[in-house]
Amino acid sequence: MRIYHIDSSARKEESTSKLLARLLVNKLKKLGDTSNYRDVSIGLPFVSGIKGAGFIIPENERTESDHKLFKISDQLIKEFKDCDTLVVSAPIYNFGPPASLKAWFDLVARNGQTFNYTDKGPVGTVANIKKAYLVITSGGVVVNSSIDFCTPWLKQALTFLGVKEIEVIGAEALNRSPENLEKAKDKINSL
Ligand SMILES: Cc1cc2nc3c(=O)[nH]c(=O)nc-3n(C[C@H](O)[C@H](O)[C@H](O)COP(=O)(O)O)c2cc1C
């Protein structure tokens, strides 16, 4: 198994989503398996200067800062394509995903790299990921409820690129009671 582990909380050691994702990766990892780690809350730019949907800036029109953007995008796509199992942790921020996770996805969703425009519309081309696990934490919102726009967005975004099997591990209402974190840990331990 080649695991790609992505965290997105703006918190560091005290982050509950990072703690739970680490627990999950340790649970999934067997002898000989590898994992690659990326904390998207650190240092990713927002896309800018784009000429069209699908991350299009013609090669001969790229400025120096566009080249930097494409270099980061290339690296993130390489990491994304070099795994068979994806673990993404995300806290719900203001009913949606952290901006850093959206910034990551905007850099990864690229025409000709992770999806193609076809006669039938856009088609995802990421076939390497056999299973994706989403660890979603919240302070109070119920994960997958009508006011959680983080989980459905992330599921749709990954499905769009071709990821077929997605399992959501909801760790909700962590600010209401410390027991809720223990319940989430139990969920992961019993996988
Ligand atoms: C900027 C910000 C916005 C938040 N917005 C929400 C929210 O809309 N709904 C919710 O239930 N919790 C919200 N929370 C609480 C976090 O989702 C919750 O504390 C979560 O466990 C944080 O995960 P972490 O410990 O990995 O950072 C927010 C927290 C922050 C820092």
The ligand as a Gaussian input file, in Angstrom:
#p B3LYP/6-31G(d) Opt

LIG

0 1
 C      -11.875000      29.182000      11.497000
 C      -12.731000      28.098000      12.116000
 C      -14.015000      27.916000      11.669000
 C      -14.805000      26.899000      12.192000
 N      -16.053000      26.707000      11.698000
 C      -16.805000      25.702000      12.157000
 C      -18.108000      25.454000      11.629000
 O      -18.592000      26.127000      10.721000
 N      -18.808000      24.440000      12.144000
 C      -18.330000      23.626000      13.139000
 O      -19.010000      22.706000      13.564000
 N      -17.097000      23.822000      13.648000
 C      -16.316000      24.833000      13.179000
 N      -15.069000      25.033000      13.688000
 C      -14.553000      24.104000      14.711000
 C      -13.657000      23.036000      14.120000
 O      -14.240000      22.387000      13.004000
 C      -13.365000      21.973000      15.173000
 O      -12.801000      22.596000      16.312000
 C      -12.433000      20.908000      14.656000
 O      -12.320000      19.877000      15.595000
 C      -11.068000      21.485000      14.378000
 O      -10.217000      20.478000      13.885000
 P       -8.669000      20.589000      14.241000
 O       -8.529000      20.330000      15.712000
 O       -8.018000      19.526000      13.424000
 O       -8.200000      21.960000      13.865000
 C      -14.277000      26.048000      13.197000
 C      -12.967000      26.254000      13.651000
 C      -12.196000      27.267000      13.116000
 C      -10.772000      27.442000      13.607000

